[in-house]
Amino acid sequence: MNAPYLCDTCTMPTATTEDYYQQQHERCRKGLMSYARSARDEDIHQVRVAIKRIKAVMTILHDSCGLDLEGHFGCYRYIFREAGRLRDAALMRDRISAESRDRTAATHHRRMAATLSRRFRDAVPAYLKDIDHQVEDVVAEIRCSRLDMPAYCHHLHKKLKKRWRKVNRSGHYHTLRKHLKHFIYACEMLPEADRKALLSAKDTRHLEKLQDLIGQWHDDIHMDAHVYSGISDAHHLHTALRHRADKLHKRIIKAGDKIWG
């Protein structure tokens, strides 16, 4: 528990945080139901974004009052991972379809993505039941928690510069992206005046741009590692992915230095 953020006189902005959690939970539910009907890639994206925001809420509760993060977030995490498999398969399918001349490989990846999609859609009713089971307990935790949210967000903000300097030495940009997202989502739960005092709209745009660049870079690195040698023009794909990743890496350094340099 991070005791410095517990406050005897301040309370977590209950209505804002509770509404935020409920909104993201409903966004997750709608995305799952929509995907079960139409299998749109955008619905999987919406589900994953909602779960990332839900994790931010539960991480804050874990830090403030020792919420059992695994117990309450575990079902969301499982869906997130399965949705991630779908997303990765769709990205690989689309990249190979667009950039490879190997039609056999393109067909293989289309079929693989379709199989994962069917399995995910079949599991949606169970996913909905599992996450709905958590809502009452999570809302109760939000209502009884006490946290100085501005201080919590200020601490996260302060640590980002140190994390950036460390990441620039280690190259672990994806870890930095997770911290950036947690900070951005935590700030979304602040009252408007506190949020504006901590981050201007320009600052938010810069942080969003950086995390987006890191996301694109990570996608290329991840796909480069999973393009199998059986593809007839695998070398061409590896070369293209590495070239894009190198260009994104330079943009990441430039964007991060612009914020913390």
C-alpha positions as CSV (number, residue, x, y, z in Angstrom):
1,M,0.0,0.0,0.0
2,N,1.3,3.5,-0.9
3,A,0.6,5.2,2.4
4,P,1.6,8.7,1.2
5,Y,-1.5,8.8,-0.9
6,L,-4.0,7.8,1.8
7,C,-5.7,10.9,3.2
8,D,-7.7,11.4,6.4
9,T,-9.5,14.4,5.1
10,C,-9.6,13.8,1.3
11,T,-11.6,11.2,-0.4
12,M,-11.2,9.6,-3.8
13,P,-13.6,11.5,-6.1
14,T,-16.2,8.7,-5.7
15,A,-18.8,9.7,-8.3
16,T,-16.2,10.4,-10.9
17,T,-14.2,7.2,-10.3
18,E,-17.3,5.0,-9.9
19,D,-18.9,6.4,-13.1
20,Y,-15.6,6.0,-14.9
21,Y,-15.4,2.3,-13.9
22,Q,-19.1,1.7,-14.8
23,Q,-18.7,3.4,-18.1
24,Q,-15.6,1.4,-19.0
25,H,-17.2,-1.9,-17.9
26,E,-20.2,-1.1,-20.1
27,R,-17.9,-0.2,-23.0
28,C,-16.2,-3.6,-22.5
29,R,-19.6,-5.4,-22.5
30,K,-20.9,-3.6,-25.6
31,G,-17.6,-4.3,-27.5
32,L,-17.9,-8.0,-26.6
33,M,-21.5,-8.3,-27.6
34,S,-20.9,-6.4,-30.8
35,Y,-17.9,-8.6,-31.7
36,A,-20.0,-11.7,-31.1
37,R,-22.5,-10.4,-33.7
38,S,-20.2,-8.9,-36.4
39,A,-16.5,-9.8,-35.6
40,R,-15.3,-6.3,-36.3
41,D,-11.6,-5.6,-35.4
42,E,-12.7,-2.2,-34.0
43,D,-14.8,-3.9,-31.4
44,I,-11.8,-5.8,-30.1
45,H,-9.9,-2.5,-29.9
46,Q,-12.7,-1.0,-27.9
47,V,-12.7,-4.0,-25.5
48,R,-9.0,-3.8,-25.0
49,V,-9.0,0.0,-24.4
50,A,-11.9,-0.3,-21.9
51,I,-10.0,-3.1,-20.0
52,K,-6.8,-1.0,-19.8
53,R,-8.9,1.8,-18.2
54,I,-10.5,-0.7,-15.8
55,K,-7.1,-1.9,-14.8
56,A,-6.1,1.7,-14.0
57,V,-9.1,2.0,-11.6
58,M,-8.2,-1.3,-9.9
59,T,-4.5,-0.5,-9.7
60,I,-5.4,2.7,-7.9
61,L,-7.7,0.8,-5.5
62,H,-4.9,-1.7,-5.0
63,D,-2.5,1.1,-4.1
64,S,-4.9,2.9,-1.8
65,C,-6.6,0.1,0.0
66,G,-5.1,-3.2,-1.0
67,L,-7.7,-4.3,-3.4
68,D,-7.2,-7.9,-4.5
69,L,-6.1,-7.0,-8.0
70,E,-5.8,-10.6,-9.3
71,G,-9.1,-11.6,-7.7
72,H,-11.1,-8.8,-9.2
73,F,-9.1,-8.1,-12.4
74,G,-8.3,-11.7,-13.4
75,C,-11.3,-12.2,-15.6
76,Y,-10.8,-8.9,-17.4
77,R,-7.1,-9.8,-17.8
78,Y,-8.0,-13.2,-19.4
79,I,-10.3,-11.5,-21.9
80,F,-7.6,-8.9,-22.6
81,R,-5.1,-11.6,-23.4
82,E,-7.4,-13.5,-25.6
83,A,-8.4,-10.3,-27.4
84,G,-4.7,-9.6,-27.8
85,R,-4.3,-12.9,-29.6
86,L,-7.1,-11.9,-31.9
87,R,-5.5,-8.4,-32.5
88,D,-2.1,-9.9,-33.3
89,A,-3.6,-12.4,-35.7
90,A,-5.5,-9.7,-37.5
91,L,-2.4,-7.5,-37.7
92,M,-0.3,-10.3,-39.1
93,R,-3.1,-11.3,-41.5
94,D,-3.4,-7.8,-42.8
95,R,0.3,-7.2,-43.1
96,I,1.0,-10.4,-45.0
97,S,-2.0,-9.9,-47.2
98,A,-0.8,-6.4,-48.1
99,E,2.9,-6.9,-48.2
100,S,3.7,-10.5,-49.1
101,R,3.5,-12.1,-52.5
102,D,3.0,-15.6,-50.8
103,R,-0.7,-16.2,-51.3
104,T,-0.5,-19.5,-49.4
105,A,0.8,-17.8,-46.3
106,A,-1.9,-15.1,-46.7
107,T,-4.6,-17.8,-46.8
108,H,-3.1,-19.6,-43.8
109,H,-3.2,-16.4,-41.7
110,R,-6.8,-15.5,-42.8
111,R,-7.9,-19.0,-41.7
112,M,-6.0,-18.8,-38.4
113,A,-7.5,-15.4,-37.6
114,A,-11.0,-16.7,-38.5
115,T,-10.6,-19.7,-36.2
116,L,-9.5,-17.5,-33.2
117,S,-12.4,-15.2,-34.0
118,R,-15.0,-18.1,-33.8
119,R,-13.6,-19.4,-30.5
120,F,-13.7,-15.9,-29.0
121,R,-17.2,-15.2,-30.1
122,D,-18.4,-18.6,-28.7
123,A,-16.8,-17.6,-25.3
124,V,-18.5,-14.2,-25.1
125,P,-21.4,-15.2,-22.9
126,A,-19.0,-16.7,-20.4
127,Y,-16.9,-13.6,-20.5
128,L,-19.9,-11.4,-19.8
129,K,-20.9,-13.5,-16.9
130,D,-17.4,-13.4,-15.3
131,I,-17.0,-9.7,-15.6
132,D,-20.5,-8.8,-14.4
133,H,-19.8,-10.9,-11.3
134,Q,-17.1,-8.3,-10.3
135,V,-19.0,-5.1,-10.6
136,E,-20.8,-5.0,-7.2
137,D,-17.6,-5.7,-5.2
138,V,-15.5,-3.2,-7.2
139,V,-18.1,-0.4,-6.8
140,A,-18.1,-1.1,-3.0
141,E,-14.3,-0.8,-2.9
142,I,-14.5,2.5,-4.8
143,R,-17.1,3.9,-2.4
144,C,-15.1,3.1,0.8
145,S,-11.6,3.9,-0.5
146,R,-9.8,7.1,0.6
147,L,-7.1,8.5,-1.6
148,D,-5.6,11.9,-2.4
149,M,-5.9,11.5,-6.2
150,P,-4.1,14.7,-7.1
151,A,-1.1,13.6,-5.0
152,Y,-1.3,10.1,-6.6
153,C,-1.3,11.5,-10.1
154,H,1.4,14.0,-9.3
155,H,3.7,11.2,-8.0
156,L,3.1,9.2,-11.2
157,H,3.9,12.3,-13.3
158,K,7.1,12.9,-11.4
159,K,8.3,9.4,-12.0
160,L,7.8,9.5,-15.7
161,K,11.0,11.6,-16.4
162,K,13.1,9.1,-14.4
163,R,11.5,6.2,-16.3
164,W,12.2,7.9,-19.6
165,R,15.9,8.3,-18.8
166,K,16.1,4.6,-17.7
167,V,14.2,3.4,-20.8
168,N,16.5,5.3,-23.1
169,R,19.4,3.2,-21.7
170,S,17.6,-0.1,-21.7
171,G,15.3,0.1,-24.7
172,H,12.3,-1.2,-22.8
173,Y,9.9,1.3,-24.3
174,H,6.8,-1.0,-24.0
175,T,7.1,-0.9,-20.2
176,L,7.2,2.9,-20.4
177,R,4.1,2.9,-22.5
178,K,2.2,0.9,-19.8
179,H,3.2,3.6,-17.2
180,L,2.2,6.4,-19.6
181,K,-1.2,4.8,-20.1
182,H,-1.8,4.3,-16.4
183,F,-0.9,8.0,-15.7
184,I,-3.1,9.2,-18.5
185,Y,-6.1,7.1,-17.4
186,A,-5.5,8.1,-13.7
187,C,-5.7,11.7,-14.7
188,E,-9.0,11.1,-16.5
189,M,-10.4,10.4,-13.1
190,L,-9.3,13.7,-11.6
191,P,-11.7,16.6,-11.2
192,E,-11.3,18.9,-14.2
193,A,-9.5,21.7,-12.3
194,D,-6.9,19.3,-10.8
195,R,-6.4,17.7,-14.2
196,K,-5.7,21.0,-15.9
197,A,-3.4,22.0,-13.1
198,L,-1.3,18.9,-13.7
199,L,-1.5,18.5,-17.5
200,S,-2.2,21.0,-20.2
201,A,-4.0,19.9,-23.3
202,K,-0.7,20.3,-25.1
203,D,1.1,18.1,-22.6
204,T,-1.6,15.4,-23.0
205,R,-1.2,15.5,-26.8
206,H,2.6,15.0,-26.5
207,L,2.2,12.0,-24.1
208,E,-0.5,10.5,-26.3
209,K,1.7,10.9,-29.4
210,L,4.7,9.2,-27.6
211,Q,2.6,6.2,-26.4
212,D,1.1,5.8,-29.8
213,L,4.6,5.8,-31.4
214,I,5.7,3.2,-28.9
215,G,2.7,1.1,-29.7
216,Q,3.4,1.2,-33.5
217,W,7.1,0.4,-32.8
218,H,6.2,-2.6,-30.5
219,D,3.8,-3.9,-33.2
220,D,6.5,-4.0,-35.8
221,I,9.0,-5.6,-33.3
222,H,6.5,-8.2,-32.3
223,M,5.5,-9.1,-35.8
224,D,9.1,-9.2,-37.0
225,A,9.7,-11.9,-34.3
226,H,6.7,-13.9,-35.5
227,V,7.1,-13.8,-39.2
228,Y,8.0,-17.5,-39.8
229,S,10.6,-18.6,-42.3
230,G,8.1,-20.7,-44.2
231,I,6.8,-17.6,-45.9
232,S,8.5,-17.5,-49.3
233,D,9.4,-13.8,-49.1
234,A,10.0,-13.7,-45.3
235,H,13.2,-11.8,-45.8
236,H,11.4,-9.0,-47.5
237,L,8.9,-8.8,-44.7
238,H,11.6,-8.8,-42.0
239,T,13.5,-6.0,-43.8
240,A,10.4,-3.9,-44.1
241,L,9.4,-4.4,-40.5
242,R,12.9,-3.6,-39.2
243,H,13.1,-0.5,-41.4
244,R,9.8,0.8,-40.0
245,A,10.8,-0.1,-36.4
246,D,14.1,1.8,-36.8
247,K,12.3,4.9,-38.1
248,L,9.8,4.7,-35.3
249,H,12.6,4.3,-32.7
250,K,14.1,7.6,-33.9
251,R,10.8,9.3,-33.6
252,I,10.2,7.9,-30.1
253,I,13.5,9.3,-28.9
254,K,12.7,12.7,-30.4
255,A,9.2,12.8,-28.9
256,G,10.4,11.7,-25.5
257,D,13.3,14.2,-25.4
258,K,10.8,16.9,-26.4
259,I,8.8,16.2,-23.2
260,W,11.6,15.4,-20.8
261,G,14.9,16.4,-22.5
